[in-house]
């Protein structure tokens, strides 16, 4: 009797092993057929572990694994940003990086003295003015010099604007920038440091021509203001960092 029961247990164990092997072979062949061009087979629903690994270079977020340890990859950008706790908002995309600089472009700099982000000094025309930033450049220029927010805040190309004549008729900060000559020094100070730039060009552009503020590999600063009597034009002073 004992011998008979032992044999039955052995037979039952072999049946279980054979059934398990058949299931593994079926799931493996099903996944292979889906990638070979036929009707795509649904992968087995046996994801067993959840991770938060994100590969931003390949654009895939690893959210789990199959039983055979192959990764389950999802390329949905919304899911990746939610998993990282970030959004595409430029104020948070480099959260944790104090200066938020990427690829030679600085999104923002810390405030220099509470509200302003910098001090612009041009000795040749006796200018020293605070620099601010805001959603609307016209409103920001009521306080002082305004930074174009689509330009860099420190590394790369900085773009600044100010009135030549203020809305109340008084002289604006950029009233005399048209007098600057090649080589004139422009000094800009922020919480990240101080840089000096040498004027390269002073030239007019059409009022909607923003090409003078394009990104550049070298550190530059450009000043933009109106031209009295020519509302369709703007005056640009561009300068490059002094090595």
C-alpha positions as a LaTeX table, in Angstrom:
\begin{tabular}{lrrr}
\hline
Residue & $x$ (\AA) & $y$ (\AA) & $z$ (\AA) \\
\hline
Unk1 & 0.00 & 0.00 & 0.00 \\
Unk2 & 2.79 & 2.43 & 0.99 \\
Unk3 & 4.69 & 1.63 & $-2.22$ \\
Unk4 & 1.58 & 2.33 & $-4.33$ \\
Unk5 & 0.99 & 5.76 & $-2.66$ \\
Unk6 & 4.63 & 6.74 & $-3.14$ \\
Unk7 & 4.43 & 5.96 & $-6.87$ \\
Unk8 & 1.23 & 8.00 & $-7.22$ \\
Unk9 & 2.91 & 11.01 & $-5.60$ \\
Unk10 & 5.87 & 10.73 & $-8.00$ \\
Unk11 & 3.55 & 10.56 & $-11.02$ \\
Unk12 & 1.54 & 13.56 & $-9.80$ \\
Unk13 & 4.73 & 15.60 & $-9.30$ \\
Unk14 & 5.92 & 14.81 & $-12.83$ \\
Unk15 & 2.54 & 15.88 & $-14.25$ \\
Unk16 & 2.77 & 19.24 & $-12.44$ \\
Unk17 & 6.32 & 19.83 & $-13.72$ \\
Unk18 & 5.29 & 19.01 & $-17.31$ \\
Unk19 & 2.31 & 21.36 & $-17.10$ \\
Unk20 & 4.49 & 24.21 & $-15.78$ \\
Unk21 & 7.04 & 23.68 & $-18.57$ \\
Unk22 & 4.26 & 23.75 & $-21.18$ \\
Unk23 & 2.95 & 27.06 & $-19.83$ \\
Unk24 & 6.43 & 28.65 & $-19.97$ \\
Unk25 & 6.98 & 27.45 & $-23.55$ \\
Unk26 & 3.55 & 28.75 & $-24.61$ \\
Unk27 & 4.11 & 32.22 & $-23.14$ \\
Unk28 & 7.61 & 32.47 & $-24.69$ \\
Unk29 & 6.45 & 31.45 & $-28.17$ \\
Unk30 & 3.46 & 33.82 & $-27.97$ \\
Unk31 & 5.68 & 36.83 & $-27.30$ \\
Unk32 & 8.08 & 35.83 & $-30.07$ \\
Unk33 & 5.24 & 35.53 & $-32.61$ \\
Unk34 & 4.04 & 39.04 & $-31.78$ \\
Unk35 & 7.40 & 40.54 & $-32.71$ \\
Unk36 & 7.85 & 38.59 & $-35.94$ \\
Unk37 & 5.24 & 40.43 & $-37.97$ \\
Unk38 & 2.16 & 38.23 & $-37.49$ \\
Unk39 & $-0.83$ & 39.13 & $-35.35$ \\
Unk40 & 0.64 & 40.68 & $-32.24$ \\
Unk41 & 0.09 & 38.44 & $-29.25$ \\
Unk42 & $-0.85$ & 39.97 & $-25.92$ \\
Unk43 & 2.03 & 39.62 & $-23.46$ \\
Unk44 & 1.33 & 37.43 & $-20.44$ \\
Unk45 & $-0.18$ & 39.40 & $-17.59$ \\
Unk46 & 2.39 & 38.33 & $-15.02$ \\
Unk47 & 4.24 & 41.58 & $-14.27$ \\
Unk48 & 5.39 & 41.09 & $-10.72$ \\
Unk49 & 7.48 & 44.08 & $-9.58$ \\
Unk50 & 7.09 & 47.83 & $-9.86$ \\
Unk51 & 10.08 & 50.15 & $-10.17$ \\
Unk52 & 10.55 & 53.86 & $-10.87$ \\
Unk53 & 13.61 & 53.65 & $-13.14$ \\
Unk54 & 13.48 & 56.17 & $-15.96$ \\
Unk55 & 15.79 & 56.24 & $-18.96$ \\
Unk56 & 15.46 & 59.78 & $-20.34$ \\
Unk57 & 17.95 & 59.11 & $-23.16$ \\
Unk58 & 15.87 & 56.33 & $-24.70$ \\
Unk59 & 12.59 & 57.92 & $-23.66$ \\
Unk60 & 11.32 & 54.88 & $-21.74$ \\
Unk61 & 10.13 & 54.41 & $-18.20$ \\
Unk62 & 10.62 & 50.95 & $-16.69$ \\
Unk63 & 7.53 & 50.24 & $-14.62$ \\
Unk64 & 7.82 & 46.49 & $-13.98$ \\
Unk65 & 9.16 & 43.12 & $-15.01$ \\
Unk66 & 7.84 & 39.89 & $-16.48$ \\
Unk67 & 8.39 & 36.68 & $-14.56$ \\
Unk68 & 11.40 & 35.99 & $-16.79$ \\
Unk69 & 12.97 & 39.36 & $-15.70$ \\
Unk70 & 12.45 & 41.15 & $-19.03$ \\
Unk71 & 11.50 & 44.79 & $-18.54$ \\
Unk72 & 8.11 & 46.33 & $-19.24$ \\
Unk73 & 8.93 & 49.69 & $-20.91$ \\
Unk74 & 6.51 & 52.56 & $-21.43$ \\
Unk75 & 7.45 & 55.62 & $-23.51$ \\
Unk76 & 4.58 & 57.89 & $-22.51$ \\
Unk77 & 6.05 & 61.28 & $-21.58$ \\
Unk78 & 3.17 & 62.20 & $-19.28$ \\
Unk79 & 3.74 & 59.07 & $-17.23$ \\
Unk80 & 7.47 & 59.72 & $-17.04$ \\
Unk81 & 7.02 & 63.26 & $-15.75$ \\
Unk82 & 4.38 & 62.18 & $-13.25$ \\
Unk83 & 6.66 & 59.44 & $-11.97$ \\
Unk84 & 9.43 & 61.98 & $-11.45$ \\
Unk85 & 7.10 & 64.43 & $-9.71$ \\
Unk86 & 7.82 & 67.13 & $-12.32$ \\
Unk87 & 6.03 & 68.81 & $-15.20$ \\
Unk88 & 7.07 & 70.58 & $-18.38$ \\
Unk89 & 6.83 & 73.90 & $-16.52$ \\
Unk90 & 10.20 & 75.69 & $-17.03$ \\
Unk91 & 10.10 & 76.75 & $-13.38$ \\
Unk92 & 10.25 & 73.13 & $-12.22$ \\
Unk93 & 11.78 & 71.09 & $-15.04$ \\
Unk94 & 15.24 & 71.37 & $-13.45$ \\
Unk95 & 13.98 & 71.34 & $-9.89$ \\
Unk96 & 16.88 & 70.86 & $-7.49$ \\
Unk97 & 19.39 & 72.66 & $-9.73$ \\
Unk98 & 19.74 & 76.07 & $-8.04$ \\
Unk99 & 20.77 & 77.83 & $-11.25$ \\
Unk100 & 18.71 & 75.65 & $-13.57$ \\
Unk101 & 21.30 & 75.69 & $-16.36$ \\
Unk102 & 21.15 & 73.16 & $-19.16$ \\
Unk103 & 23.00 & 73.09 & $-22.48$ \\
Unk104 & 24.56 & 76.52 & $-21.96$ \\
Unk105 & 21.20 & 78.13 & $-21.12$ \\
Unk106 & 20.18 & 79.36 & $-17.66$ \\
Unk107 & 16.43 & 79.54 & $-17.03$ \\
Unk108 & 16.63 & 81.67 & $-13.90$ \\
Unk109 & 19.04 & 83.07 & $-11.32$ \\
Unk110 & 18.41 & 83.68 & $-7.63$ \\
Unk111 & 17.30 & 87.17 & $-6.66$ \\
Unk112 & 20.21 & 89.50 & $-6.02$ \\
Unk113 & 18.64 & 91.69 & $-3.34$ \\
Unk114 & 15.08 & 90.60 & $-2.74$ \\
Unk115 & 13.44 & 91.44 & $-6.07$ \\
Unk116 & 15.97 & 92.46 & $-8.72$ \\
Unk117 & 18.04 & 89.74 & $-10.41$ \\
Unk118 & 21.02 & 91.85 & $-11.44$ \\
Unk119 & 22.77 & 95.19 & $-11.83$ \\
Unk120 & 23.70 & 96.53 & $-15.27$ \\
Unk121 & 26.54 & 99.07 & $-15.43$ \\
Unk122 & 27.81 & 100.90 & $-18.53$ \\
Unk123 & 30.50 & 103.44 & $-17.54$ \\
Unk124 & 30.72 & 105.16 & $-20.97$ \\
Unk125 & 27.15 & 106.48 & $-20.65$ \\
Unk126 & 27.03 & 106.72 & $-16.86$ \\
Unk127 & 24.41 & 103.96 & $-16.49$ \\
Unk128 & 23.81 & 101.82 & $-13.43$ \\
Unk129 & 20.40 & 100.15 & $-13.24$ \\
Unk130 & 18.65 & 97.25 & $-11.55$ \\
Unk131 & 17.47 & 94.35 & $-13.72$ \\
Unk132 & 14.13 & 92.61 & $-13.13$ \\
Unk133 & 12.07 & 89.90 & $-14.74$ \\
Unk134 & 8.34 & 89.30 & $-15.01$ \\
Unk135 & 5.56 & 87.95 & $-17.16$ \\
Unk136 & 5.15 & 91.25 & $-19.08$ \\
Unk137 & 8.26 & 93.17 & $-20.18$ \\
Unk138 & 6.36 & 96.45 & $-20.51$ \\
Unk139 & 5.26 & 96.24 & $-16.89$ \\
Unk140 & 8.70 & 95.10 & $-15.77$ \\
Unk141 & 10.34 & 98.08 & $-17.51$ \\
Unk142 & 8.33 & 100.38 & $-15.24$ \\
Unk143 & 10.64 & 99.19 & $-12.45$ \\
Unk144 & 13.93 & 99.19 & $-14.37$ \\
Unk145 & 15.71 & 97.10 & $-16.98$ \\
Unk146 & 13.82 & 93.92 & $-17.97$ \\
Unk147 & 15.21 & 90.54 & $-18.98$ \\
Unk148 & 13.63 & 88.84 & $-21.99$ \\
Unk149 & 12.53 & 85.57 & $-20.41$ \\
Unk150 & 13.13 & 83.57 & $-23.60$ \\
Unk151 & 16.83 & 84.46 & $-23.35$ \\
Unk152 & 19.31 & 83.01 & $-20.87$ \\
Unk153 & 19.58 & 84.44 & $-17.36$ \\
Unk154 & 23.34 & 83.88 & $-17.12$ \\
Unk155 & 25.14 & 81.31 & $-19.30$ \\
Unk156 & 24.91 & 81.95 & $-23.03$ \\
Unk157 & 23.03 & 84.92 & $-24.49$ \\
Unk158 & 21.32 & 87.38 & $-22.13$ \\
Unk159 & 18.74 & 89.78 & $-23.59$ \\
Unk160 & 17.75 & 92.97 & $-21.75$ \\
Unk161 & 15.32 & 95.75 & $-22.61$ \\
Unk162 & 14.51 & 99.20 & $-21.24$ \\
Unk163 & 12.79 & 102.39 & $-22.37$ \\
Unk164 & 14.72 & 105.15 & $-24.06$ \\
Unk165 & 11.94 & 107.52 & $-23.02$ \\
Unk166 & 9.71 & 106.46 & $-20.14$ \\
Unk167 & 5.93 & 106.51 & $-20.52$ \\
Unk168 & 5.80 & 109.65 & $-18.34$ \\
Unk169 & 8.22 & 111.46 & $-20.64$ \\
Unk170 & 11.31 & 111.22 & $-18.45$ \\
Unk171 & 14.62 & 109.82 & $-19.77$ \\
Unk172 & 14.75 & 106.03 & $-19.76$ \\
Unk173 & 17.67 & 103.81 & $-18.78$ \\
Unk174 & 18.57 & 103.07 & $-22.42$ \\
Unk175 & 18.27 & 106.65 & $-23.69$ \\
Unk176 & 21.94 & 106.85 & $-24.67$ \\
Unk177 & 22.90 & 103.30 & $-25.65$ \\
Unk178 & 23.00 & 104.43 & $-29.28$ \\
Unk179 & 26.17 & 106.38 & $-28.34$ \\
Unk180 & 28.12 & 103.23 & $-27.42$ \\
Unk181 & 31.14 & 102.46 & $-29.56$ \\
Unk182 & 32.80 & 99.16 & $-30.40$ \\
Unk183 & 34.80 & 97.96 & $-27.42$ \\
Unk184 & 32.77 & 99.83 & $-24.80$ \\
Unk185 & 32.47 & 97.81 & $-21.59$ \\
Unk186 & 29.14 & 96.51 & $-20.27$ \\
Unk187 & 29.24 & 95.06 & $-16.75$ \\
Unk188 & 26.54 & 92.71 & $-15.48$ \\
Unk189 & 26.31 & 91.41 & $-11.92$ \\
Unk190 & 24.01 & 88.64 & $-10.65$ \\
Unk191 & 23.96 & 86.33 & $-7.64$ \\
Unk192 & 26.08 & 83.97 & $-9.73$ \\
Unk193 & 28.91 & 86.43 & $-10.32$ \\
Unk194 & 30.07 & 89.40 & $-12.36$ \\
Unk195 & 30.88 & 89.48 & $-16.07$ \\
Unk196 & 32.17 & 92.16 & $-18.38$ \\
Unk197 & 31.31 & 92.33 & $-22.07$ \\
Unk198 & 32.76 & 94.36 & $-24.95$ \\
Unk199 & 30.36 & 95.99 & $-27.42$ \\
Unk200 & 30.54 & 94.49 & $-30.91$ \\
Unk201 & 27.71 & 96.17 & $-32.81$ \\
Unk202 & 25.05 & 98.86 & $-32.51$ \\
Unk203 & 22.33 & 98.44 & $-35.15$ \\
Unk204 & 18.58 & 98.80 & $-35.87$ \\
Unk205 & 16.18 & 95.92 & $-36.49$ \\
Unk206 & 12.50 & 95.63 & $-37.36$ \\
Unk207 & 10.26 & 95.73 & $-34.30$ \\
Unk208 & 9.31 & 92.06 & $-34.65$ \\
Unk209 & 12.78 & 90.78 & $-35.60$ \\
Unk210 & 14.04 & 88.75 & $-32.63$ \\
Unk211 & 16.95 & 87.06 & $-34.43$ \\
Unk212 & 19.43 & 89.31 & $-32.61$ \\
Unk213 & 18.47 & 87.49 & $-29.39$ \\
Unk214 & 19.10 & 83.97 & $-30.68$ \\
Unk215 & 21.01 & 81.50 & $-28.53$ \\
Unk216 & 24.80 & 81.54 & $-28.91$ \\
Unk217 & 27.54 & 79.16 & $-27.75$ \\
Unk218 & 29.56 & 82.03 & $-26.27$ \\
Unk219 & 28.47 & 84.33 & $-23.45$ \\
Unk220 & 26.83 & 87.46 & $-24.84$ \\
Unk221 & 24.59 & 90.28 & $-23.70$ \\
Unk222 & 22.25 & 92.29 & $-25.92$ \\
Unk223 & 20.38 & 95.49 & $-25.07$ \\
Unk224 & 17.17 & 96.45 & $-26.89$ \\
Unk225 & 15.24 & 99.73 & $-26.87$ \\
Unk226 & 12.91 & 101.82 & $-29.01$ \\
Unk227 & 14.07 & 104.41 & $-31.57$ \\
Unk228 & 12.36 & 107.78 & $-31.15$ \\
Unk229 & 10.43 & 108.70 & $-34.29$ \\
Unk230 & 10.69 & 105.18 & $-35.74$ \\
Unk231 & 8.12 & 102.98 & $-33.94$ \\
Unk232 & 8.61 & 100.19 & $-36.48$ \\
Unk233 & 12.27 & 99.82 & $-35.48$ \\
Unk234 & 14.27 & 98.79 & $-32.42$ \\
Unk235 & 17.88 & 99.57 & $-31.52$ \\
Unk236 & 20.12 & 96.65 & $-30.53$ \\
Unk237 & 23.50 & 96.75 & $-28.80$ \\
Unk238 & 25.23 & 93.39 & $-28.72$ \\
Unk239 & 28.39 & 92.59 & $-26.74$ \\
Unk240 & 30.53 & 89.51 & $-26.13$ \\
Unk241 & 32.16 & 88.45 & $-22.89$ \\
Unk242 & 35.70 & 89.74 & $-22.36$ \\
Unk243 & 37.99 & 86.74 & $-21.94$ \\
\hline
\end{tabular}
